[in-house]
Amino acid sequence: MTPPEQTPRSSVTRAVPWEGDELADRAQPPGIAFHVLDDDRRLTTHYRVVL
């Protein structure tokens, strides 16, 4: 597993098309997604805001 200090980072949140015409929303805090694959091979994603 890659240590957290070596993982990619983001300083802005990219806007999705239905959120407007701007490429990035600098008012939104950056977030992180944790993908968990369980023993039955079900993928669950947990999202957290990074402050």
N, CA, C and O atoms as a Maestro MAE file, in Angstrom:
{
 s_m_m2io_version
 :::
 2.0.0
}

f_m_ct {
 s_m_title
 :::
 protein
 m_atom[204] {
  # First column is atom index #
  i_m_mmod_type
  r_m_x_coord
  r_m_y_coord
  r_m_z_coord
  i_m_residue_number
  s_m_chain_name
  s_m_pdb_residue_name
  s_m_pdb_atom_name
  i_m_atomic_number
  :::
  1 25 0.841 -1.177 0.000 1 A "MET " " N  " 7
  2 3 0.000 0.000 0.000 1 A "MET " " CA " 6
  3 2 0.887 1.241 0.000 1 A "MET " " C  " 6
  4 15 1.900 1.290 0.698 1 A "MET " " O  " 8
  5 25 0.503 2.234 -0.780 2 A "THR " " N  " 7
  6 3 1.263 3.474 -0.864 2 A "THR " " CA " 6
  7 2 0.993 4.321 0.373 2 A "THR " " C  " 6
  8 15 -0.166 4.563 0.710 2 A "THR " " O  " 8
  9 25 2.043 4.776 1.058 3 A "PRO " " N  " 7
  10 3 1.832 5.651 2.221 3 A "PRO " " CA " 6
  11 2 1.118 6.936 1.810 3 A "PRO " " C  " 6
  12 15 1.337 7.429 0.703 3 A "PRO " " O  " 8
  13 25 0.264 7.492 2.680 4 A "PRO " " N  " 7
  14 3 -0.502 8.694 2.317 4 A "PRO " " CA " 6
  15 2 0.346 9.859 1.841 4 A "PRO " " C  " 6
  16 15 -0.092 10.626 0.984 4 A "PRO " " O  " 8
  17 25 1.566 10.012 2.385 5 A "GLU " " N  " 7
  18 3 2.378 11.159 1.970 5 A "GLU " " CA " 6
  19 2 2.915 11.007 0.548 5 A "GLU " " C  " 6
  20 15 3.490 11.954 0.010 5 A "GLU " " O  " 8
  21 25 2.740 9.838 -0.074 6 A "GLN " " N  " 7
  22 3 3.225 9.622 -1.433 6 A "GLN " " CA " 6
  23 2 2.091 9.527 -2.451 6 A "GLN " " C  " 6
  24 15 2.339 9.241 -3.623 6 A "GLN " " O  " 8
  25 25 0.869 9.759 -2.028 7 A "THR " " N  " 7
  26 3 -0.262 9.659 -2.937 7 A "THR " " CA " 6
  27 2 -0.495 10.988 -3.642 7 A "THR " " C  " 6
  28 15 -0.069 12.032 -3.147 7 A "THR " " O  " 8
  29 25 -1.173 10.965 -4.804 8 A "PRO " " N  " 7
  30 3 -1.458 12.217 -5.512 8 A "PRO " " CA " 6
  31 2 -2.316 13.147 -4.659 8 A "PRO " " C  " 6
  32 15 -3.082 12.697 -3.807 8 A "PRO " " O  " 8
  33 25 -2.176 14.440 -4.897 9 A "ARG " " N  " 7
  34 3 -2.926 15.431 -4.123 9 A "ARG " " CA " 6
  35 2 -3.699 16.362 -5.054 9 A "ARG " " C  " 6
  36 15 -3.391 16.479 -6.240 9 A "ARG " " O  " 8
  37 25 -4.701 17.014 -4.494 10 A "SER " " N  " 7
  38 3 -5.499 17.970 -5.251 10 A "SER " " CA " 6
  39 2 -5.752 19.193 -4.381 10 A "SER " " C  " 6
  40 15 -5.929 19.071 -3.169 10 A "SER " " O  " 8
  41 25 -5.768 20.363 -4.994 11 A "SER " " N  " 7
  42 3 -6.040 21.571 -4.221 11 A "SER " " CA " 6
  43 2 -7.377 22.201 -4.598 11 A "SER " " C  " 6
  44 15 -7.816 23.139 -3.934 11 A "SER " " O  " 8
  45 25 -8.036 21.708 -5.646 12 A "VAL " " N  " 7
  46 3 -9.360 22.193 -6.037 12 A "VAL " " CA " 6
  47 2 -10.235 21.002 -6.410 12 A "VAL " " C  " 6
  48 15 -9.744 19.898 -6.643 12 A "VAL " " O  " 8
  49 25 -11.524 21.246 -6.460 13 A "THR " " N  " 7
  50 3 -12.478 20.215 -6.871 13 A "THR " " CA " 6
  51 2 -12.930 20.518 -8.287 13 A "THR " " C  " 6
  52 15 -13.424 21.611 -8.567 13 A "THR " " O  " 8
  53 25 -12.765 19.563 -9.172 14 A "ARG " " N  " 7
  54 3 -13.206 19.743 -10.552 14 A "ARG " " CA " 6
  55 2 -14.725 19.671 -10.599 14 A "ARG " " C  " 6
  56 15 -15.332 18.778 -10.008 14 A "ARG " " O  " 8
  57 25 -15.326 20.608 -11.300 15 A "ALA " " N  " 7
  58 3 -16.779 20.655 -11.408 15 A "ALA " " CA " 6
  59 2 -17.259 19.633 -12.446 15 A "ALA " " C  " 6
  60 15 -16.598 19.400 -13.458 15 A "ALA " " O  " 8
  61 25 -18.400 19.040 -12.176 16 A "VAL " " N  " 7
  62 3 -19.036 18.146 -13.160 16 A "VAL " " CA " 6
  63 2 -19.937 19.003 -14.037 16 A "VAL " " C  " 6
  64 15 -20.340 20.086 -13.613 16 A "VAL " " O  " 8
  65 25 -20.270 18.553 -15.255 17 A "PRO " " N  " 7
  66 3 -20.974 19.403 -16.221 17 A "PRO " " CA " 6
  67 2 -22.253 20.064 -15.709 17 A "PRO " " C  " 6
  68 15 -22.533 21.205 -16.078 17 A "PRO " " O  " 8
  69 25 -23.024 19.392 -14.884 18 A "TRP " " N  " 7
  70 3 -24.295 19.971 -14.433 18 A "TRP " " CA " 6
  71 2 -24.119 20.996 -13.313 18 A "TRP " " C  " 6
  72 15 -25.109 21.564 -12.853 18 A "TRP " " O  " 8
  73 25 -22.895 21.248 -12.863 19 A "GLU " " N  " 7
  74 3 -22.650 22.241 -11.824 19 A "GLU " " CA " 6
  75 2 -22.296 23.618 -12.377 19 A "GLU " " C  " 6
  76 15 -22.048 24.543 -11.603 19 A "GLU " " O  " 8
  77 25 -22.268 23.769 -13.674 20 A "GLY " " N  " 7
  78 3 -21.988 25.078 -14.266 20 A "GLY " " CA " 6
  79 2 -20.905 25.007 -15.321 20 A "GLY " " C  " 6
  80 15 -20.460 23.923 -15.700 20 A "GLY " " O  " 8
  81 25 -20.484 26.172 -15.793 21 A "ASP " " N  " 7
  82 3 -19.528 26.252 -16.885 21 A "ASP " " CA " 6
  83 2 -18.077 26.319 -16.435 21 A "ASP " " C  " 6
  84 15 -17.172 26.163 -17.255 21 A "ASP " " O  " 8
  85 25 -17.843 26.544 -15.164 22 A "GLU " " N  " 7
  86 3 -16.473 26.648 -14.661 22 A "GLU " " CA " 6
  87 2 -15.802 25.276 -14.626 22 A "GLU " " C  " 6
  88 15 -16.447 24.271 -14.329 22 A "GLU " " O  " 8
  89 25 -14.506 25.241 -14.931 23 A "LEU " " N  " 7
  90 3 -13.751 23.986 -14.915 23 A "LEU " " CA " 6
  91 2 -13.562 23.464 -13.493 23 A "LEU " " C  " 6
  92 15 -13.646 22.260 -13.251 23 A "LEU " " O  " 8
  93 25 -13.309 24.371 -12.560 24 A "ALA " " N  " 7
  94 3 -13.072 23.971 -11.172 24 A "ALA " " CA " 6
  95 2 -13.848 24.877 -10.233 24 A "ALA " " C  " 6
  96 15 -14.042 26.061 -10.506 24 A "ALA " " O  " 8
  97 25 -14.284 24.304 -9.132 25 A "ASP " " N  " 7
  98 3 -14.994 25.069 -8.107 25 A "ASP " " CA " 6
  99 2 -14.041 25.273 -6.937 25 A "ASP " " C  " 6
  100 15 -13.895 24.392 -6.090 25 A "ASP " " O  " 8
  101 25 -13.401 26.421 -6.889 26 A "ARG " " N  " 7
  102 3 -12.399 26.679 -5.847 26 A "ARG " " CA " 6
  103 2 -13.025 26.908 -4.472 26 A "ARG " " C  " 6
  104 15 -12.307 26.947 -3.473 26 A "ARG " " O  " 8
  105 25 -14.341 27.059 -4.402 27 A "ALA " " N  " 7
  106 3 -15.017 27.212 -3.116 27 A "ALA " " CA " 6
  107 2 -15.237 25.859 -2.432 27 A "ALA " " C  " 6
  108 15 -15.379 25.796 -1.211 27 A "ALA " " O  " 8
  109 25 -15.264 24.783 -3.216 28 A "GLN " " N  " 7
  110 3 -15.448 23.444 -2.659 28 A "GLN " " CA " 6
  111 2 -14.142 22.950 -2.058 28 A "GLN " " C  " 6
  112 15 -13.078 23.180 -2.634 28 A "GLN " " O  " 8
  113 25 -14.196 22.282 -0.922 29 A "PRO " " N  " 7
  114 3 -12.964 21.701 -0.373 29 A "PRO " " CA " 6
  115 2 -12.576 20.460 -1.174 29 A "PRO " " C  " 6
  116 15 -13.446 19.792 -1.733 29 A "PRO " " O  " 8
  117 25 -11.288 20.145 -1.234 30 A "PRO " " N  " 7
  118 3 -10.885 18.912 -1.915 30 A "PRO " " CA " 6
  119 2 -11.395 17.708 -1.139 30 A "PRO " " C  " 6
  120 15 -11.682 17.806 0.054 30 A "PRO " " O  " 8
  121 25 -11.505 16.591 -1.806 31 A "GLY " " N  " 7
  122 3 -11.986 15.368 -1.169 31 A "GLY " " CA " 6
  123 2 -11.104 14.187 -1.522 31 A "GLY " " C  " 6
  124 15 -10.203 14.280 -2.356 31 A "GLY " " O  " 8
  125 25 -11.384 13.089 -0.874 32 A "ILE " " N  " 7
  126 3 -10.647 11.863 -1.133 32 A "ILE " " CA " 6
  127 2 -11.654 10.719 -1.168 32 A "ILE " " C  " 6
  128 15 -12.651 10.735 -0.446 32 A "ILE " " O  " 8
  129 25 -11.387 9.735 -2.006 33 A "ALA " " N  " 7
  130 3 -12.249 8.561 -2.108 33 A "ALA " " CA " 6
  131 2 -11.461 7.322 -1.705 33 A "ALA " " C  " 6
  132 15 -10.345 7.104 -2.177 33 A "ALA " " O  " 8
  133 25 -12.047 6.521 -0.835 34 A "PHE " " N  " 7
  134 3 -11.456 5.251 -0.439 34 A "PHE " " CA " 6
  135 2 -12.267 4.138 -1.087 34 A "PHE " " C  " 6
  136 15 -13.467 4.022 -0.837 34 A "PHE " " O  " 8
  137 25 -11.630 3.321 -1.914 35 A "HIS " " N  " 7
  138 3 -12.296 2.210 -2.585 35 A "HIS " " CA " 6
  139 2 -11.966 0.935 -1.814 35 A "HIS " " C  " 6
  140 15 -10.797 0.619 -1.594 35 A "HIS " " O  " 8
  141 25 -13.000 0.208 -1.408 36 A "VAL " " N  " 7
  142 3 -12.820 -1.015 -0.633 36 A "VAL " " CA " 6
  143 2 -13.438 -2.175 -1.399 36 A "VAL " " C  " 6
  144 15 -14.625 -2.155 -1.727 36 A "VAL " " O  " 8
  145 25 -12.626 -3.185 -1.681 37 A "LEU " " N  " 7
  146 3 -13.093 -4.395 -2.347 37 A "LEU " " CA " 6
  147 2 -13.178 -5.491 -1.292 37 A "LEU " " C  " 6
  148 15 -12.162 -5.896 -0.728 37 A "LEU " " O  " 8
  149 25 -14.415 -5.979 -1.021 38 A "ASP " " N  " 7
  150 3 -14.568 -6.963 0.047 38 A "ASP " " CA " 6
  151 2 -14.319 -8.385 -0.475 38 A "ASP " " C  " 6
  152 15 -14.009 -8.583 -1.649 38 A "ASP " " O  " 8
  153 25 -14.460 -9.353 0.408 39 A "ASP " " N  " 7
  154 3 -14.184 -10.755 0.061 39 A "ASP " " CA " 6
  155 2 -15.115 -11.295 -1.018 39 A "ASP " " C  " 6
  156 15 -14.755 -12.231 -1.732 39 A "ASP " " O  " 8
  157 25 -16.321 -10.711 -1.146 40 A "ASP " " N  " 7
  158 3 -17.276 -11.119 -2.187 40 A "ASP " " CA " 6
  159 2 -17.070 -10.325 -3.477 40 A "ASP " " C  " 6
  160 15 -17.875 -10.416 -4.403 40 A "ASP " " O  " 8
  161 25 -15.984 -9.544 -3.531 41 A "ARG " " N  " 7
  162 3 -15.616 -8.735 -4.693 41 A "ARG " " CA " 6
  163 2 -16.620 -7.609 -4.967 41 A "ARG " " C  " 6
  164 15 -16.799 -7.189 -6.110 41 A "ARG " " O  " 8
  165 25 -17.269 -7.128 -3.903 42 A "ARG " " N  " 7
  166 3 -18.130 -5.949 -4.008 42 A "ARG " " CA " 6
  167 2 -17.290 -4.719 -3.727 42 A "ARG " " C  " 6
  168 15 -16.542 -4.667 -2.751 42 A "ARG " " O  " 8
  169 25 -17.424 -3.731 -4.596 43 A "LEU " " N  " 7
  170 3 -16.665 -2.493 -4.457 43 A "LEU " " CA " 6
  171 2 -17.533 -1.447 -3.761 43 A "LEU " " C  " 6
  172 15 -18.648 -1.162 -4.200 43 A "LEU " " O  " 8
  173 25 -17.018 -0.885 -2.682 44 A "THR " " N  " 7
  174 3 -17.691 0.195 -1.962 44 A "THR " " CA " 6
  175 2 -16.745 1.383 -1.938 44 A "THR " " C  " 6
  176 15 -15.550 1.231 -1.686 44 A "THR " " O  " 8
  177 25 -17.285 2.569 -2.201 45 A "THR " " N  " 7
  178 3 -16.472 3.778 -2.185 45 A "THR " " CA " 6
  179 2 -16.968 4.697 -1.081 45 A "THR " " C  " 6
  180 15 -18.161 4.978 -0.977 45 A "THR " " O  " 8
  181 25 -16.036 5.159 -0.261 46 A "HIS " " N  " 7
  182 3 -16.323 6.085 0.830 46 A "HIS " " CA " 6
  183 2 -15.658 7.414 0.485 46 A "HIS " " C  " 6
  184 15 -14.474 7.445 0.146 46 A "HIS " " O  " 8
  185 25 -16.402 8.499 0.567 47 A "TYR " " N  " 7
  186 3 -15.879 9.833 0.254 47 A "TYR " " CA " 6
  187 2 -15.714 10.631 1.538 47 A "TYR " " C  " 6
  188 15 -16.559 10.570 2.431 47 A "TYR " " O  " 8
  189 25 -14.639 11.366 1.620 48 A "ARG " " N  " 7
  190 3 -14.377 12.237 2.765 48 A "ARG " " CA " 6
  191 2 -13.861 13.585 2.263 48 A "ARG " " C  " 6
  192 15 -13.121 13.658 1.283 48 A "ARG " " O  " 8
  193 25 -14.266 14.639 2.953 49 A "VAL " " N  " 7
  194 3 -13.760 15.986 2.658 49 A "VAL " " CA " 6
  195 2 -12.437 16.154 3.390 49 A "VAL " " C  " 6
  196 15 -12.296 15.747 4.543 49 A "VAL " " O  " 8
  197 25 -11.475 16.756 2.711 50 A "VAL " " N  " 7
  198 3 -10.162 17.002 3.308 50 A "VAL " " CA " 6
  199 2 -10.082 18.469 3.672 50 A "VAL " " C  " 6
  200 15 -10.132 19.331 2.794 50 A "VAL " " O  " 8
  201 25 -9.958 18.760 4.946 51 A "LEU " " N  " 7
  202 3 -9.886 20.164 5.403 51 A "LEU " " CA " 6
  203 2 -8.511 20.480 5.904 51 A "LEU " " C  " 6
  204 15 -8.252 21.605 6.329 51 A "LEU " " O  " 8
  :::
 }
 m_bond[203] {
  # First column is bond index #
  i_m_from
  i_m_to
  i_m_order
  :::
  1 1 2 1
  2 2 3 1
  3 3 4 2
  4 3 5 1
  5 5 6 1
  6 6 7 1
  7 7 8 2
  8 7 9 1
  9 9 10 1
  10 10 11 1
  11 11 12 2
  12 11 13 1
  13 13 14 1
  14 14 15 1
  15 15 16 2
  16 15 17 1
  17 17 18 1
  18 18 19 1
  19 19 20 2
  20 19 21 1
  21 21 22 1
  22 22 23 1
  23 23 24 2
  24 23 25 1
  25 25 26 1
  26 26 27 1
  27 27 28 2
  28 27 29 1
  29 29 30 1
  30 30 31 1
  31 31 32 2
  32 31 33 1
  33 33 34 1
  34 34 35 1
  35 35 36 2
  36 35 37 1
  37 37 38 1
  38 38 39 1
  39 39 40 2
  40 39 41 1
  41 41 42 1
  42 42 43 1
  43 43 44 2
  44 43 45 1
  45 45 46 1
  46 46 47 1
  47 47 48 2
  48 47 49 1
  49 49 50 1
  50 50 51 1
  51 51 52 2
  52 51 53 1
  53 53 54 1
  54 54 55 1
  55 55 56 2
  56 55 57 1
  57 57 58 1
  58 58 59 1
  59 59 60 2
  60 59 61 1
  61 61 62 1
  62 62 63 1
  63 63 64 2
  64 63 65 1
  65 65 66 1
  66 66 67 1
  67 67 68 2
  68 67 69 1
  69 69 70 1
  70 70 71 1
  71 71 72 2
  72 71 73 1
  73 73 74 1
  74 74 75 1
  75 75 76 2
  76 75 77 1
  77 77 78 1
  78 78 79 1
  79 79 80 2
  80 79 81 1
  81 81 82 1
  82 82 83 1
  83 83 84 2
  84 83 85 1
  85 85 86 1
  86 86 87 1
  87 87 88 2
  88 87 89 1
  89 89 90 1
  90 90 91 1
  91 91 92 2
  92 91 93 1
  93 93 94 1
  94 94 95 1
  95 95 96 2
  96 95 97 1
  97 97 98 1
  98 98 99 1
  99 99 100 2
  100 99 101 1
  101 101 102 1
  102 102 103 1
  103 103 104 2
  104 103 105 1
  105 105 106 1
  106 106 107 1
  107 107 108 2
  108 107 109 1
  109 109 110 1
  110 110 111 1
  111 111 112 2
  112 111 113 1
  113 113 114 1
  114 114 115 1
  115 115 116 2
  116 115 117 1
  117 117 118 1
  118 118 119 1
  119 119 120 2
  120 119 121 1
  121 121 122 1
  122 122 123 1
  123 123 124 2
  124 123 125 1
  125 125 126 1
  126 126 127 1
  127 127 128 2
  128 127 129 1
  129 129 130 1
  130 130 131 1
  131 131 132 2
  132 131 133 1
  133 133 134 1
  134 134 135 1
  135 135 136 2
  136 135 137 1
  137 137 138 1
  138 138 139 1
  139 139 140 2
  140 139 141 1
  141 141 142 1
  142 142 143 1
  143 143 144 2
  144 143 145 1
  145 145 146 1
  146 146 147 1
  147 147 148 2
  148 147 149 1
  149 149 150 1
  150 150 151 1
  151 151 152 2
  152 151 153 1
  153 153 154 1
  154 154 155 1
  155 155 156 2
  156 155 157 1
  157 157 158 1
  158 158 159 1
  159 159 160 2
  160 159 161 1
  161 161 162 1
  162 162 163 1
  163 163 164 2
  164 163 165 1
  165 165 166 1
  166 166 167 1
  167 167 168 2
  168 167 169 1
  169 169 170 1
  170 170 171 1
  171 171 172 2
  172 171 173 1
  173 173 174 1
  174 174 175 1
  175 175 176 2
  176 175 177 1
  177 177 178 1
  178 178 179 1
  179 179 180 2
  180 179 181 1
  181 181 182 1
  182 182 183 1
  183 183 184 2
  184 183 185 1
  185 185 186 1
  186 186 187 1
  187 187 188 2
  188 187 189 1
  189 189 190 1
  190 190 191 1
  191 191 192 2
  192 191 193 1
  193 193 194 1
  194 194 195 1
  195 195 196 2
  196 195 197 1
  197 197 198 1
  198 198 199 1
  199 199 200 2
  200 199 201 1
  201 201 202 1
  202 202 203 1
  203 203 204 2
  :::
 }
}
